[in-house]
């Protein structure tokens, strides 16, 4: 129980610091946002993923936990796409961003203390990271790249949320000339993103028991440890001046939040219990990982590809507020 409380408390404090900074220093905060977003995307987040993967026990996580994470994420994202795209008639870009927000969990920082203190092992969180960073994230970013490419060809290469919505959008390393590139080149670039490359290198290091020399290992460790606070500060700054659950995106936010906080843990329980025969702490770990709130990385990715960030931001915020009571109920029921 203490691990659940600790993980959420850390996140809320750092997001609050970012929000206060944007309120007290509005001009400086805008400059900070423009600098932090590419710094996290290209440097600190890849360093963190390399660290986490290079220490993974591959045999323990690939047999059971990773397939469960993949099945659960795919089913949840598909549910969102069917409802938002089929029933609500939303465009492809917002549907893709919302599907990722409803199925991509914050395993990198909240998941680690929860797994260690509530379950006693990091295997569930490492397996989720492997599934998300090597499969789920590349698939979604390929879809994001296709949506951006199509919008560019149609002459609609603009921020769907309006000017000045978030620093991550303004800091996106996207040029209008990119819309003229071939779709194949754009997809290749999205698959070769820094996070996926760093994750693959970390898994290779784990598979072959490679340890970096101290002169390289310690700088990588320092950069990786900076990723989580920087990303949470960036997210907190983006909340300043915004009105969550705005009327124009309320349906998507409600849909994504319900899927993330309720449907995804329920799916994880069904898959883990009846398809893989898990019980006890193993099943608890699987369900708790699925109950984690939406990762702030989704906000970063959506902004980088200039997709709609308002629904993603609101789903992330509301799911973070609801994830603590949901996780406590899961711990009582299964623990």
Secondary structure as GFF3:
##gff-version 3
##sequence-region A 1 335
A	DSSP	alpha_helix	2	24	.	.	.	ID=ss1
A	DSSP	alpha_helix	26	39	.	.	.	ID=ss2
A	DSSP	pi_helix	40	44	.	.	.	ID=ss3
A	DSSP	alpha_helix	45	54	.	.	.	ID=ss4
A	DSSP	alpha_helix	58	62	.	.	.	ID=ss5
A	DSSP	alpha_helix	65	81	.	.	.	ID=ss6
A	DSSP	pi_helix	82	87	.	.	.	ID=ss7
A	DSSP	alpha_helix	92	103	.	.	.	ID=ss8
A	DSSP	pi_helix	107	111	.	.	.	ID=ss9
A	DSSP	alpha_helix	112	114	.	.	.	ID=ss10
A	DSSP	pi_helix	115	119	.	.	.	ID=ss11
A	DSSP	alpha_helix	123	131	.	.	.	ID=ss12
A	DSSP	pi_helix	132	136	.	.	.	ID=ss13
A	DSSP	alpha_helix	137	153	.	.	.	ID=ss14
A	DSSP	alpha_helix	167	170	.	.	.	ID=ss15
A	DSSP	three_ten_helix	176	180	.	.	.	ID=ss16
A	DSSP	alpha_helix	183	191	.	.	.	ID=ss17
A	DSSP	alpha_helix	194	207	.	.	.	ID=ss18
A	DSSP	alpha_helix	214	238	.	.	.	ID=ss19
A	DSSP	three_ten_helix	247	249	.	.	.	ID=ss20
A	DSSP	alpha_helix	250	258	.	.	.	ID=ss21
A	DSSP	pi_helix	259	263	.	.	.	ID=ss22
A	DSSP	alpha_helix	264	270	.	.	.	ID=ss23
A	DSSP	pi_helix	271	275	.	.	.	ID=ss24
A	DSSP	alpha_helix	280	290	.	.	.	ID=ss25
A	DSSP	alpha_helix	296	304	.	.	.	ID=ss26
A	DSSP	alpha_helix	310	334	.	.	.	ID=ss27
###
